[in-house]
Amino acid sequence: MFSRLGRFSFLEVALFGFLIFIGSGELHAEEFKKTKCWFEIPRDRTMTCGTLNVPENRRKKDGPEIVLSVVVFEPDRERHEPVVFLTGGPGQPTEIGNRDEIDEWWEFISGQSWMIGRRVIVADQRGIGKSTPALDCSQYFKPDHWNGILSNIDVEVSFGKLKKDEVLACRTALIAKGVDLDAYNTEENAQDINDLRIALGIEKWVLYGVSYGTRLALEVMNQHPEGISASILDSVVPLDINYLDEDGPNLERSLKILERDCQRANSCMTGVSHTVQVIARQFDRQPLLLRSTDKEARYTYVSGADFLEIIFGMLYDRDAIVTLPELIERTYKQDFRPLTEILFEPDDLEISQGMDFSVSCSDSGLPDMSGKQDRYWAKWVELSDYSWACPLWILENGPTSQHPSRRTDIPTLLLSGEYDPATPTEWANHAAKTLPFGQVVVFRGIGHDVIDSDPCGSQVVADFLANPRTKLKTECVAQMEAPQFPSPPEELWSGVQTQHSPSALPSRQTSARFRFGHRIPYRIDLSRSERGD
């Protein structure tokens, strides 16, 4: 196990006045400023709260500073090196704003054996959550516009124009406040994380990233390998992947896995993957008009792109995956009740949309559709938010050039869900090529966010951290099974919420990659009995 590190007190950190080099070559001192926690600390728990000021743009001399909000969950007795959590999105808050959220974090930590005896550092990244400035667009974004909801079908509404106007309104407001949108990117984000380590007086720590958080972790490993003892990358996004260009092939791959497993279980119609193609092409030719079951009726048109977005989102979650064959078959047979249940669920728009656009538009180039126009997912990719929003966001420097991870001997665990449509296993294998002590573990029947999906993920992490340079032999991985498609499937869509219906799915804050659209195809209710996007 890792040797215990002595922990500096806040006073010692302040007196030391750590100096670090920034990108422009000048010196800058960052100090962790301990504050009173903004929530009631649970009884018999010890916590440290504070803020860290960092440069907004390290390329500009004498530029403004921004403030990161930080919470440290202190162990009863520190026996191992600290772990820092890097959330997904990009733009997803860590949810450290109130007592209920803190209780849920403690519940998650208590259920993770590998976190026992470690300080767990949780910080809202720049532009997100309680950090300031927050690149939040929610006051400008109307959910009905982003979800294409009509109150009256006789009224012509150009949702595309409304969404563009809202994006421009948010961008204009942020710039008017003095926000340098070009500074909100993965490279600056990674510098912040290392500054935090130094300011807290931590010699080495463990990086734990989920989804976009893995890309951020890989950048921290590139910039500052000296401060990292090990990394846990759950649902991996490599640094040199143009991820906005990969959605269509990734969806197709996951659908073939679904078809294989549900046909083996005799739980789906023949050719379910082809059926999705047929539905998507039909809805693209003639969008489907659906009416909500609310007392005050609402309406929406469903295109092929909308349908594929729903499928894509449901492939994230193991509980939703088991409902997919029936949803696809019922839709094909023109029974649209399941589709209606999903489409009129309320949205969760807590993401920092400005941070989402700033990072995604700088990290990845727009999709290249050359020779792909005949694919059934072509319109879905072409109509994605980023295809039109990135040119409007107009980052001064444009997308950054893709660069691979530097070769490093940091022990790294790369976790992958077999069904994951957003971060497929081949991405984990690709990232592992520069990690001599990297181990890829694939989980049968799992979608996105492995640790939060099955207890086996936590067991694998515990075994890894016990001996980071030893080949893993965790038995539960071999015992993982395909999704258990229920029979009769009609029970899933009875018109009421059941434990399997998408509107009642348990999930947590990192279970959705918001870069794939602002519509959430099923309610994200943040059940943090399983918590670690």
SETI-213105 format. One record per residue (C-alpha): residue number from 0; residue in one letter; z, x, y. Coordinates in steps of 0.25 Angstrom, whole numbers, plus 5000, padded with zeros to 4 digits. Layout:
BEGIN
[node NUM A [Z X Y]]
...
//
This chain:
BEGIN
[node 0 M [5000 5000 5000]]
[node 1 F [4998 5004 5014]]
[node 2 S [5010 5013 5020]]
[node 3 R [5018 5006 5031]]
[node 4 L [5015 5010 5045]]
[node 5 G [5025 5011 5056]]
[node 6 R [5023 5000 5066]]
[node 7 F [5024 5004 5081]]
[node 8 S [5032 4995 5090]]
[node 9 F [5026 4988 5101]]
[node 10 L [5033 4998 5111]]
[node 11 E [5028 5010 5103]]
[node 12 V [5014 5005 5104]]
[node 13 A [5015 5002 5119]]
[node 14 L [5021 5016 5121]]
[node 15 F [5010 5023 5113]]
[node 16 G [4999 5017 5121]]
[node 17 F [4988 5018 5111]]
[node 18 L [4975 5024 5117]]
[node 19 I [4962 5021 5110]]
[node 20 F [4947 5025 5113]]
[node 21 I [4938 5013 5117]]
[node 22 G [4923 5013 5116]]
[node 23 S [4920 5018 5130]]
[node 24 G [4929 5031 5128]]
[node 25 E [4940 5027 5137]]
[node 26 L [4955 5025 5133]]
[node 27 H [4961 5012 5132]]
[node 28 A [4976 5009 5129]]
[node 29 E [4979 4996 5121]]
[node 30 E [4993 4991 5120]]
[node 31 F [4998 4979 5111]]
[node 32 K [5006 4970 5120]]
[node 33 K [5016 4963 5112]]
[node 34 T [5019 4949 5117]]
[node 35 K [5027 4937 5113]]
[node 36 C [5020 4929 5102]]
[node 37 W [5013 4917 5108]]
[node 38 F [5018 4909 5096]]
[node 39 E [5031 4906 5089]]
[node 40 I [5033 4917 5079]]
[node 41 P [5037 4911 5065]]
[node 42 R [5051 4913 5060]]
[node 43 D [5054 4926 5053]]
[node 44 R [5040 4932 5057]]
[node 45 T [5038 4944 5065]]
[node 46 M [5026 4944 5074]]
[node 47 T [5020 4953 5085]]
[node 48 C [5011 4947 5096]]
[node 49 G [5003 4954 5107]]
[node 50 T [4991 4957 5114]]
[node 51 L [4981 4969 5115]]
[node 52 N [4972 4972 5127]]
[node 53 V [4959 4979 5123]]
[node 54 P [4947 4982 5132]]
[node 55 E [4937 4970 5132]]
[node 56 N [4925 4980 5132]]
[node 57 R [4927 4994 5128]]
[node 58 R [4914 4998 5133]]
[node 59 K [4917 4995 5147]]
[node 60 K [4927 5003 5155]]
[node 61 D [4938 4996 5162]]
[node 62 G [4935 4983 5156]]
[node 63 P [4944 4971 5154]]
[node 64 E [4954 4970 5142]]
[node 65 I [4955 4959 5133]]
[node 66 V [4968 4954 5125]]
[node 67 L [4970 4953 5110]]
[node 68 S [4981 4944 5105]]
[node 69 V [4988 4950 5093]]
[node 70 V [4998 4945 5083]]
[node 71 V [5005 4953 5072]]
[node 72 F [5011 4947 5060]]
[node 73 E [5023 4956 5057]]
[node 74 P [5027 4958 5042]]
[node 75 D [5042 4958 5038]]
[node 76 R [5040 4972 5034]]
[node 77 E [5028 4981 5037]]
[node 78 R [5023 4988 5024]]
[node 79 H [5008 4989 5026]]
[node 80 E [4998 4992 5037]]
[node 81 P [4995 4980 5046]]
[node 82 V [4983 4971 5045]]
[node 83 V [4975 4966 5056]]
[node 84 F [4967 4953 5055]]
[node 85 L [4953 4952 5060]]
[node 86 T [4948 4938 5062]]
[node 87 G [4934 4932 5060]]
[node 88 G [4924 4924 5068]]
[node 89 P [4921 4932 5076]]
[node 90 G [4930 4925 5086]]
[node 91 Q [4940 4919 5077]]
[node 92 P [4955 4919 5082]]
[node 93 T [4966 4924 5073]]
[node 94 E [4974 4911 5077]]
[node 95 I [4987 4917 5082]]
[node 96 G [4989 4907 5093]]
[node 97 N [5001 4899 5088]]
[node 98 R [5012 4898 5078]]
[node 99 D [5004 4889 5068]]
[node 100 E [4994 4900 5067]]
[node 101 I [5004 4911 5066]]
[node 102 D [5011 4904 5055]]
[node 103 E [4998 4903 5048]]
[node 104 W [4995 4918 5049]]
[node 105 W [5009 4920 5043]]
[node 106 E [5006 4911 5032]]
[node 107 F [4993 4919 5029]]
[node 108 I [5000 4933 5030]]
[node 109 S [5011 4928 5021]]
[node 110 G [5000 4924 5010]]
[node 111 Q [4993 4938 5011]]
[node 112 S [5001 4948 5003]]
[node 113 W [4993 4959 5009]]
[node 114 M [4998 4956 5023]]
[node 115 I [5013 4957 5019]]
[node 116 G [5019 4969 5025]]
[node 117 R [5008 4970 5036]]
[node 118 R [5007 4967 5050]]
[node 119 V [4996 4957 5052]]
[node 120 I [4989 4959 5065]]
[node 121 V [4981 4947 5070]]
[node 122 A [4974 4948 5084]]
[node 123 D [4964 4939 5090]]
[node 124 Q [4951 4947 5092]]
[node 125 R [4945 4949 5106]]
[node 126 G [4940 4936 5112]]
[node 127 I [4947 4927 5101]]
[node 128 G [4959 4918 5101]]
[node 129 K [4971 4923 5109]]
[node 130 S [4965 4936 5114]]
[node 131 T [4959 4935 5128]]
[node 132 P [4949 4933 5132]]
[node 133 A [4945 4923 5121]]
[node 134 L [4930 4921 5120]]
[node 135 D [4932 4906 5117]]
[node 136 C [4921 4896 5119]]
[node 137 S [4928 4883 5114]]
[node 138 Q [4929 4877 5128]]
[node 139 Y [4914 4878 5129]]
[node 140 F [4910 4874 5115]]
[node 141 K [4910 4860 5111]]
[node 142 P [4912 4858 5096]]
[node 143 D [4902 4846 5095]]
[node 144 H [4891 4854 5102]]
[node 145 W [4893 4866 5092]]
[node 146 N [4893 4856 5080]]
[node 147 G [4882 4847 5085]]
[node 148 I [4891 4834 5086]]
[node 149 L [4885 4822 5093]]
[node 150 S [4893 4810 5097]]
[node 151 N [4881 4802 5099]]
[node 152 I [4868 4804 5091]]
[node 153 D [4859 4798 5103]]
[node 154 V [4863 4810 5112]]
[node 155 E [4854 4822 5112]]
[node 156 V [4863 4834 5112]]
[node 157 S [4858 4849 5112]]
[node 158 F [4869 4856 5105]]
[node 159 G [4862 4869 5106]]
[node 160 K [4861 4869 5121]]
[node 161 L [4876 4864 5122]]
[node 162 K [4880 4876 5113]]
[node 163 K [4873 4886 5121]]
[node 164 D [4879 4881 5134]]
[node 165 E [4893 4882 5128]]
[node 166 V [4890 4896 5123]]
[node 167 L [4885 4900 5137]]
[node 168 A [4897 4893 5144]]
[node 169 C [4907 4901 5135]]
[node 170 R [4900 4914 5138]]
[node 171 T [4899 4911 5153]]
[node 172 A [4914 4908 5153]]
[node 173 L [4918 4920 5145]]
[node 174 I [4910 4930 5154]]
[node 175 A [4915 4923 5167]]
[node 176 K [4929 4927 5162]]
[node 177 G [4925 4941 5161]]
[node 178 V [4923 4942 5146]]
[node 179 D [4914 4953 5141]]
[node 180 L [4907 4946 5129]]
[node 181 D [4901 4959 5124]]
[node 182 A [4915 4965 5122]]
[node 183 Y [4918 4954 5111]]
[node 184 N [4912 4961 5099]]
[node 185 T [4916 4967 5086]]
[node 186 E [4917 4982 5091]]
[node 187 E [4927 4978 5102]]
[node 188 N [4934 4969 5093]]
[node 189 A [4936 4981 5083]]
[node 190 Q [4941 4990 5094]]
[node 191 D [4952 4979 5098]]
[node 192 I [4957 4979 5084]]
[node 193 N [4959 4994 5083]]
[node 194 D [4966 4993 5097]]
[node 195 L [4975 4983 5091]]
[node 196 R [4979 4992 5080]]
[node 197 I [4982 5003 5089]]
[node 198 A [4990 4995 5099]]
[node 199 L [4999 4989 5087]]
[node 200 G [5002 5004 5083]]
[node 201 I [4995 5002 5069]]
[node 202 E [4990 5014 5063]]
[node 203 K [4981 5007 5052]]
[node 204 W [4980 4993 5048]]
[node 205 V [4972 4984 5039]]
[node 206 L [4960 4976 5044]]
[node 207 Y [4958 4962 5039]]
[node 208 G [4946 4955 5044]]
[node 209 V [4939 4942 5040]]
[node 210 S [4925 4939 5043]]
[node 211 Y [4921 4944 5057]]
[node 212 G [4934 4951 5056]]
[node 213 T [4929 4960 5045]]
[node 214 R [4917 4964 5054]]
[node 215 L [4928 4967 5065]]
[node 216 A [4936 4975 5054]]
[node 217 L [4924 4983 5050]]
[node 218 E [4922 4987 5065]]
[node 219 V [4936 4991 5066]]
[node 220 M [4934 5000 5054]]
[node 221 N [4922 5006 5061]]
[node 222 Q [4929 5009 5074]]
[node 223 H [4943 5012 5069]]
[node 224 P [4945 5015 5054]]
[node 225 E [4957 5024 5057]]
[node 226 G [4966 5012 5060]]
[node 227 I [4962 5004 5047]]
[node 228 S [4969 5006 5033]]
[node 229 A [4961 4995 5026]]
[node 230 S [4952 4983 5029]]
[node 231 I [4951 4969 5023]]
[node 232 L [4937 4962 5026]]
[node 233 D [4936 4948 5022]]
[node 234 S [4922 4942 5023]]
[node 235 V [4915 4954 5028]]
[node 236 V [4906 4955 5040]]
[node 237 P [4900 4969 5040]]
[node 238 L [4897 4976 5054]]
[node 239 D [4882 4978 5051]]
[node 240 I [4879 4964 5047]]
[node 241 N [4871 4955 5057]]
[node 242 Y [4879 4943 5052]]
[node 243 L [4872 4933 5060]]
[node 244 D [4859 4936 5052]]
[node 245 E [4866 4934 5039]]
[node 246 D [4870 4919 5039]]
[node 247 G [4858 4913 5031]]
[node 248 P [4858 4923 5020]]
[node 249 N [4873 4922 5018]]
[node 250 L [4873 4907 5017]]
[node 251 E [4862 4908 5007]]
[node 252 R [4869 4917 4999]]
[node 253 S [4882 4909 4999]]
[node 254 L [4875 4896 4995]]
[node 255 K [4869 4903 4983]]
[node 256 I [4883 4907 4978]]
[node 257 L [4887 4892 4981]]
[node 258 E [4876 4887 4972]]
[node 259 R [4879 4897 4961]]
[node 260 D [4893 4893 4960]]
[node 261 C [4892 4878 4962]]
[node 262 Q [4881 4877 4952]]
[node 263 R [4889 4885 4942]]
[node 264 A [4900 4875 4944]]
[node 265 N [4890 4863 4943]]
[node 266 S [4896 4858 4956]]
[node 267 C [4883 4858 4965]]
[node 268 M [4869 4853 4965]]
[node 269 T [4858 4863 4960]]
[node 270 G [4853 4872 4971]]
[node 271 V [4864 4870 4981]]
[node 272 S [4859 4882 4989]]
[node 273 H [4845 4876 4990]]
[node 274 T [4851 4862 4993]]
[node 275 V [4857 4869 5006]]
[node 276 Q [4843 4874 5010]]
[node 277 V [4837 4860 5008]]
[node 278 I [4848 4853 5017]]
[node 279 A [4847 4864 5027]]
[node 280 R [4832 4863 5029]]
[node 281 Q [4833 4848 5029]]
[node 282 F [4844 4847 5040]]
[node 283 D [4836 4857 5048]]
[node 284 R [4824 4848 5047]]
[node 285 Q [4832 4836 5050]]
[node 286 P [4846 4837 5055]]
[node 287 L [4856 4827 5048]]
[node 288 L [4863 4818 5058]]
[node 289 L [4878 4816 5053]]
[node 290 R [4888 4806 5059]]
[node 291 S [4903 4809 5058]]
[node 292 T [4913 4800 5052]]
[node 293 D [4922 4800 5064]]
[node 294 K [4926 4787 5071]]
[node 295 E [4917 4792 5083]]
[node 296 A [4905 4796 5076]]
[node 297 R [4899 4810 5079]]
[node 298 Y [4885 4815 5074]]
[node 299 T [4879 4829 5071]]
[node 300 Y [4866 4834 5066]]
[node 301 V [4866 4843 5054]]
[node 302 S [4855 4853 5053]]
[node 303 G [4852 4863 5042]]
[node 304 A [4859 4874 5050]]
[node 305 D [4871 4865 5052]]
[node 306 F [4872 4862 5037]]
[node 307 L [4871 4877 5033]]
[node 308 E [4882 4881 5043]]
[node 309 I [4891 4871 5036]]
[node 310 I [4887 4877 5022]]
[node 311 F [4889 4891 5028]]
[node 312 G [4903 4887 5034]]
[node 313 M [4908 4881 5021]]
[node 314 L [4904 4893 5013]]
[node 315 Y [4916 4900 5020]]
[node 316 D [4927 4893 5013]]
[node 317 R [4929 4892 4998]]
[node 318 D [4934 4877 4999]]
[node 319 A [4922 4873 5007]]
[node 320 I [4912 4880 4997]]
[node 321 V [4916 4871 4986]]
[node 322 T [4912 4859 4994]]
[node 323 L [4898 4865 4997]]
[node 324 P [4890 4860 4985]]
[node 325 E [4894 4846 4987]]
[node 326 L [4891 4846 5002]]
[node 327 I [4877 4852 5000]]
[node 328 E [4874 4842 4989]]
[node 329 R [4879 4830 4997]]
[node 330 T [4872 4834 5009]]
[node 331 Y [4859 4836 5001]]
[node 332 K [4861 4822 4995]]
[node 333 Q [4863 4817 5010]]
[node 334 D [4877 4814 5009]]
[node 335 F [4882 4820 5022]]
[node 336 R [4896 4816 5022]]
[node 337 P [4901 4830 5018]]
[node 338 L [4893 4836 5029]]
[node 339 T [4898 4826 5039]]
[node 340 E [4912 4829 5035]]
[node 341 I [4910 4844 5039]]
[node 342 L [4901 4843 5051]]
[node 343 F [4911 4834 5059]]
[node 344 E [4923 4842 5056]]
[node 345 P [4930 4848 5069]]
[node 346 D [4927 4862 5072]]
[node 347 D [4936 4874 5074]]
[node 348 L [4931 4882 5086]]
[node 349 E [4943 4891 5088]]
[node 350 I [4934 4903 5087]]
[node 351 S [4931 4912 5100]]
[node 352 Q [4916 4908 5101]]
[node 353 G [4914 4918 5112]]
[node 354 M [4919 4929 5103]]
[node 355 D [4911 4924 5091]]
[node 356 F [4898 4925 5099]]
[node 357 S [4901 4938 5106]]
[node 358 V [4904 4945 5093]]
[node 359 S [4894 4939 5084]]
[node 360 C [4883 4940 5094]]
[node 361 S [4886 4955 5096]]
[node 362 D [4889 4958 5081]]
[node 363 S [4876 4952 5075]]
[node 364 G [4862 4950 5079]]
[node 365 L [4855 4936 5079]]
[node 366 P [4850 4932 5065]]
[node 367 D [4836 4937 5062]]
[node 368 M [4828 4926 5056]]
[node 369 S [4815 4933 5054]]
[node 370 G [4809 4928 5041]]
[node 371 K [4821 4919 5039]]
[node 372 Q [4816 4906 5046]]
[node 373 D [4813 4899 5033]]
[node 374 R [4827 4900 5027]]
[node 375 Y [4835 4888 5026]]
[node 376 W [4846 4894 5035]]
[node 377 A [4837 4899 5046]]
[node 378 K [4840 4888 5056]]
[node 379 W [4855 4889 5053]]
[node 380 V [4854 4904 5057]]
[node 381 E [4845 4902 5069]]
[node 382 L [4854 4891 5074]]
[node 383 S [4867 4899 5073]]
[node 384 D [4876 4899 5085]]
[node 385 Y [4874 4914 5087]]
[node 386 S [4858 4914 5087]]
[node 387 W [4859 4907 5100]]
[node 388 A [4873 4910 5105]]
[node 389 C [4871 4925 5105]]
[node 390 P [4860 4925 5114]]
[node 391 L [4868 4916 5124]]
[node 392 W [4880 4925 5123]]
[node 393 I [4872 4937 5127]]
[node 394 L [4880 4949 5124]]
[node 395 E [4877 4960 5133]]
[node 396 N [4875 4970 5122]]
[node 397 G [4869 4961 5112]]
[node 398 P [4872 4963 5097]]
[node 399 T [4879 4976 5093]]
[node 400 S [4871 4984 5083]]
[node 401 Q [4876 4982 5069]]
[node 402 H [4883 4994 5063]]
[node 403 P [4889 4996 5049]]
[node 404 S [4903 5000 5046]]
[node 405 R [4906 5014 5046]]
[node 406 R [4910 5020 5033]]
[node 407 T [4925 5020 5032]]
[node 408 D [4935 5022 5021]]
[node 409 I [4944 5011 5025]]
[node 410 P [4948 5002 5013]]
[node 411 T [4942 4989 5015]]
[node 412 L [4942 4976 5007]]
[node 413 L [4930 4967 5009]]
[node 414 L [4932 4953 5005]]
[node 415 S [4920 4943 5002]]
[node 416 G [4919 4928 4998]]
[node 417 E [4908 4926 4989]]
[node 418 Y [4903 4913 4996]]
[node 419 D [4905 4919 5010]]
[node 420 P [4892 4915 5018]]
[node 421 A [4897 4922 5031]]
[node 422 T [4901 4936 5025]]
[node 423 P [4894 4938 5012]]
[node 424 T [4899 4948 5001]]
[node 425 E [4887 4957 5004]]
[node 426 W [4893 4959 5018]]
[node 427 A [4906 4964 5012]]
[node 428 N [4898 4973 5003]]
[node 429 H [4890 4979 5014]]
[node 430 A [4902 4982 5023]]
[node 431 A [4909 4989 5011]]
[node 432 K [4897 4999 5010]]
[node 433 T [4904 5007 5022]]
[node 434 L [4918 5005 5016]]
[node 435 P [4921 5015 5004]]
[node 436 F [4934 5009 5002]]
[node 437 G [4929 4994 5004]]
[node 438 Q [4930 4984 4993]]
[node 439 V [4922 4971 4993]]
[node 440 V [4929 4959 4985]]
[node 441 V [4921 4946 4984]]
[node 442 F [4928 4933 4981]]
[node 443 R [4922 4923 4972]]
[node 444 G [4920 4909 4978]]
[node 445 I [4925 4913 4992]]
[node 446 G [4918 4911 5005]]
[node 447 H [4923 4917 5018]]
[node 448 D [4936 4924 5021]]
[node 449 V [4941 4928 5007]]
[node 450 I [4956 4931 5010]]
[node 451 D [4958 4917 5015]]
[node 452 S [4950 4910 5004]]
[node 453 D [4958 4915 4992]]
[node 454 P [4971 4922 4988]]
[node 455 C [4963 4932 4981]]
[node 456 G [4958 4938 4994]]
[node 457 S [4972 4941 4998]]
[node 458 Q [4975 4947 4984]]
[node 459 V [4963 4956 4986]]
[node 460 V [4967 4961 4999]]
[node 461 A [4981 4964 4994]]
[node 462 D [4976 4972 4983]]
[node 463 F [4966 4980 4992]]
[node 464 L [4977 4983 5002]]
[node 465 A [4986 4988 4991]]
[node 466 N [4976 4999 4987]]
[node 467 P [4965 4998 4997]]
[node 468 R [4956 5010 4991]]
[node 469 T [4958 5004 4977]]
[node 470 K [4947 4995 4970]]
[node 471 L [4952 4981 4970]]
[node 472 K [4955 4973 4957]]
[node 473 T [4961 4960 4962]]
[node 474 E [4960 4951 4951]]
[node 475 C [4959 4938 4958]]
[node 476 V [4945 4942 4963]]
[node 477 A [4939 4941 4949]]
[node 478 Q [4946 4927 4948]]
[node 479 M [4939 4921 4960]]
[node 480 E [4930 4909 4956]]
[node 481 A [4918 4901 4962]]
[node 482 P [4922 4889 4971]]
[node 483 Q [4927 4878 4963]]
[node 484 F [4917 4867 4966]]
[node 485 P [4924 4854 4964]]
[node 486 S [4919 4842 4956]]
[node 487 P [4916 4831 4959]]
[node 488 P [4912 4837 4972]]
[node 489 E [4912 4823 4979]]
[node 490 E [4927 4824 4981]]
[node 491 L [4924 4835 4992]]
[node 492 W [4917 4825 5001]]
[node 493 S [4925 4812 5000]]
[node 494 G [4925 4810 5015]]
[node 495 V [4939 4815 5016]]
[node 496 Q [4945 4829 5018]]
[node 497 T [4949 4835 5004]]
[node 498 Q [4955 4849 5001]]
[node 499 H [4940 4853 4999]]
[node 500 S [4933 4846 5010]]
[node 501 P [4928 4856 5021]]
[node 502 S [4936 4849 5032]]
[node 503 A [4949 4852 5025]]
[node 504 L [4946 4867 5021]]
[node 505 P [4957 4876 5022]]
[node 506 S [4953 4888 5030]]
[node 507 R [4958 4899 5040]]
[node 508 Q [4953 4905 5053]]
[node 509 T [4943 4915 5047]]
[node 510 S [4936 4906 5038]]
[node 511 A [4924 4904 5047]]
[node 512 R [4915 4913 5053]]
[node 513 F [4912 4906 5066]]
[node 514 R [4900 4915 5069]]
[node 515 F [4892 4905 5060]]
[node 516 G [4894 4894 5070]]
[node 517 H [4904 4886 5078]]
[node 518 R [4903 4874 5069]]
[node 519 I [4914 4875 5058]]
[node 520 P [4908 4867 5046]]
[node 521 Y [4922 4863 5041]]
[node 522 R [4936 4863 5048]]
[node 523 I [4943 4876 5049]]
[node 524 D [4957 4872 5048]]
[node 525 L [4964 4885 5048]]
[node 526 S [4973 4883 5036]]
[node 527 R [4980 4896 5036]]
[node 528 S [4987 4895 5023]]
[node 529 E [4976 4904 5020]]
[node 530 R [4973 4913 5032]]
[node 531 G [4969 4927 5035]]
[node 532 D [4933 4921 5051]]
//
